[in-house]
Amino acid sequence: MKSISQMSMAELAAYVCSHLEDRNIRVVLSGGACVAIYASGRYVSMDLDFIDRLQTTRQRLKAVLSEIGFTEKNRYFVHADTDFFIEFPSGPLAVGNEPVAKIEEMHLDTGTLRLLSPTDCVKDRLAAFYHWNDRQCLQQAVWVAQEREVDWNEIERWSLQEGEKAKFDAFREEFEEERTQKPK
């Protein structure tokens, strides 16, 4: 297997996810790392945000991650051979006010990565746009929707549930505007 220093973000995330799974710690990648993976390099993230589905103690996470060379530094886990770092935001695994129903799997040479679906990745980014008016997250949602197949009806249903029809319309408008400007 590749050394950690040679792993891409997705390969490292799969390696960590599989290692934790082998120790009965079930995590799902979320946040900007999903955007980086789904948006074909249009976005760069250095942190791997894993949501721990079983609420493992910090001590256990620290012990299991130390088996593969990660050490705790403040609220992150770092490794001497990579600039990527790991964080465990508090759960539950949700987008806005709804639990995530579908978890994607990517099988790489380094392991199996469990992560938000492209549709839930868009919803995750839109949640930041809807609730904090984060325009960078709006752009990230557009990039994912441009690069991956997403369920527009589900995104619209969820947006209405979040009470954000106007901002959903702004998202769709931004998507359409960028799509028509994209070189063919």
Residue pairs with C-beta under 8 A, 6 or more apart in sequence:
1 15
1 109
1 110
2 11
2 109
2 110
3 81
4 12
4 15
4 68
4 69
4 79
4 81
4 82
5 81
5 82
7 15
7 82
7 110
9 33
9 36
9 37
9 45
9 48
9 84
10 37
10 106
10 108
10 113
11 108
11 109
11 110
12 48
12 82
12 84
12 110
13 29
13 33
13 37
13 48
13 113
13 115
14 106
14 107
14 108
14 110
14 111
14 112
14 113
15 68
15 110
15 111
16 27
16 48
16 50
16 65
16 68
16 70
16 86
16 111
17 27
17 29
17 50
17 111
17 112
17 113
17 114
18 110
18 111
18 112
18 113
19 64
19 65
19 67
19 68
19 111
20 26
20 27
20 50
20 64
20 65
21 27
21 112
21 114
23 64
24 54
25 52
25 54
25 56
25 60
25 61
25 64
26 52
26 53
26 54
26 114
27 50
27 51
27 52
27 53
27 88
27 114
28 50
28 51
28 53
28 93
28 100
28 103
28 114
28 115
28 116
29 37
29 48
29 49
29 50
29 113
29 114
29 115
29 116
30 49
30 50
30 51
30 89
30 93
30 115
30 116
30 121
30 124
31 45
31 47
31 49
31 89
31 124
32 43
32 45
32 47
32 49
32 140
33 45
33 47
33 48
33 49
33 115
34 115
34 116
34 121
34 124
34 144
35 43
35 45
35 121
35 125
35 140
35 143
35 144
36 43
36 44
36 45
37 106
37 115
38 118
38 121
38 143
38 144
38 147
38 148
39 140
39 143
39 144
39 146
39 147
40 147
42 143
42 147
43 140
43 143
46 83
46 84
46 85
47 76
47 84
47 85
47 86
47 87
48 84
48 85
48 86
48 87
49 87
49 88
49 89
50 86
50 87
50 88
51 88
51 89
51 91
51 92
51 93
52 61
52 88
52 91
53 91
53 92
53 93
55 91
61 77
61 88
62 72
62 77
65 71
65 72
65 77
65 86
68 79
69 79
69 80
69 81
70 77
70 78
70 79
70 86
71 77
71 78
71 79
73 85
75 87
76 85
76 86
76 87
77 85
77 86
77 87
78 85
78 86
79 85
92 99
93 99
93 100
94 100
95 116
95 120
95 123
95 124
95 127
95 158
96 123
96 127
96 130
96 131
96 158
96 161
96 162
97 161
97 162
98 158
98 161
100 116
100 120
102 117
102 119
102 120
103 114
103 115
103 116
103 117
104 114
104 115
104 116
104 117
104 118
105 112
105 113
105 114
105 115
106 112
106 113
106 115
107 113
115 121
116 124
118 144
118 145
118 148
118 149
118 150
119 150
119 151
119 154
119 155
121 144
121 148
122 141
122 144
122 145
122 150
122 155
123 155
123 158
125 137
125 138
125 140
125 141
125 144
126 137
126 138
126 141
126 155
126 159
126 164
126 167
126 168
126 171
127 137
127 162
128 134
128 137
129 135
129 137
129 138
129 141
129 167
129 171
130 159
130 162
130 164
130 167
138 170
138 171
138 174
139 174
141 171
142 171
142 174
142 175
142 178
144 150
145 175
146 175
146 178
146 179
146 182
152 172
155 168
155 171
156 168
159 165
159 167
159 168
159 171
160 168
